[in-house]
């Protein structure tokens, strides 16, 4: 199975591809997890036909009306079902595939939607969680390890509430 970081990169790549295709007015098809997160409830026939995944052709009206919000960078998908217009903010983790209109894949993210395991998640902001993390962070910035250890031990000794968090 792909790591959480690889899956996140693939999701981000699919989202950016959709953004470019909208900006370039290029017709395409997307397959999404059906999170039922449209501006209004989808018709019952659509929900019954596509309870898990939904396929959208982004062409004609959908291509003309869908856009990338200049202020937020969000992708807004606008389409119609049974003669009524619907819109949604596209979430990057709901994209399963980006295809051409013939169904040939540009990009596939055919892994299930899931929450990452705690151990799979990277610590992107380098938030120290242990005493060793605090030491590593300071030493990686060029400080001498012996001085760092003494300073952190003194700080934790005088701050018992924090000391419990950095065992």
KAJO-V35358 format. One record per pair of residues at least 4 apart in sequence whose ideal C-beta (glycine too) atoms are under 8 Angstrom apart, sorted by the first residue. I is the first residue (numbers start at 0). J is the second residue. Records with the same first field share a line. If there is no record, write none. Layout:
I: J / J
//
This chain:
0: 110
1: 5 / 6 / 9 / 110
2: 6 / 119
3: 7 / 115 / 116 / 119 / 120 / 121
4: 8 / 121
5: 9
6: 10 / 108 / 110
7: 11
8: 12
9: 13 / 106 / 108
10: 14 / 91 / 92 / 94 / 108
11: 15 / 91
12: 16 / 106
13: 17 / 91 / 94 / 96 / 97 / 106 / 108
14: 18 / 74 / 89 / 91 / 94
15: 19
16: 20 / 97 / 105 / 106
17: 21 / 27 / 29 / 74 / 89 / 94 / 97
18: 22 / 67 / 74
19: 23 / 25
20: 25 / 27 / 57 / 97
21: 25 / 57 / 62 / 65 / 66 / 67 / 74
22: 67
24: 62
26: 56 / 57 / 58 / 62 / 99 / 100
27: 57 / 58 / 97 / 98 / 99 / 100 / 105
28: 54 / 55 / 56 / 57 / 97 / 98 / 99 / 100 / 102
29: 54 / 55 / 57 / 94 / 95 / 96 / 97 / 98
30: 52 / 53 / 54 / 55 / 94 / 95 / 96 / 98
31: 52 / 53 / 55 / 89 / 93 / 94 / 95
32: 51 / 52 / 53 / 93 / 95 / 112
33: 46 / 49 / 50 / 51 / 52 / 53
34: 90 / 93
35: 40 / 41 / 46
36: 87 / 88 / 90
37: 41 / 85 / 86 / 87
38: 85 / 86 / 87
39: 83 / 85
40: 46
41: 45 / 46 / 80 / 85
42: 46 / 80 / 81 / 83
43: 47
44: 48 / 81
45: 49 / 53 / 80 / 81
46: 50
49: 53 / 54
52: 95
55: 61 / 76 / 78
56: 61 / 100
57: 61 / 62 / 65 / 76 / 78
58: 62 / 100
59: 63
60: 64 / 77 / 78 / 79
61: 65 / 76 / 77 / 78 / 79
64: 77 / 78 / 84 / 86
65: 74 / 75 / 76 / 77 / 78
66: 74 / 75 / 77
67: 72 / 73 / 74 / 75
68: 72 / 73 / 74 / 75
73: 88 / 89
74: 88 / 89
75: 86 / 87 / 88 / 89
76: 86 / 87 / 88 / 89
77: 84 / 85 / 86
78: 84 / 85 / 86
79: 83 / 84 / 85
80: 85
89: 93 / 94
92: 112
93: 112
94: 108
95: 107 / 108 / 109
96: 104 / 106 / 107 / 108 / 109
97: 104 / 105 / 106
98: 102 / 103 / 104 / 105
99: 103 / 105
115: 119 / 120
116: 120
122: 126 / 128
125: 136
127: 132 / 133 / 135 / 136 / 165
128: 132 / 164 / 165
129: 133 / 165 / 166
130: 134 / 151 / 155 / 165 / 166
131: 135
132: 136 / 165
133: 137 / 147 / 151 / 165
134: 138 / 144 / 147 / 148 / 151
135: 139
136: 140
137: 142 / 147 / 150 / 151
138: 142 / 143 / 144 / 147
142: 146 / 147
143: 147
144: 148
145: 149
146: 150
147: 151
148: 152
149: 153
150: 154
151: 155
152: 156
153: 157
154: 158 / 161
155: 161 / 162 / 165
156: 162
158: 162
159: 163
160: 164
161: 165
162: 166
//
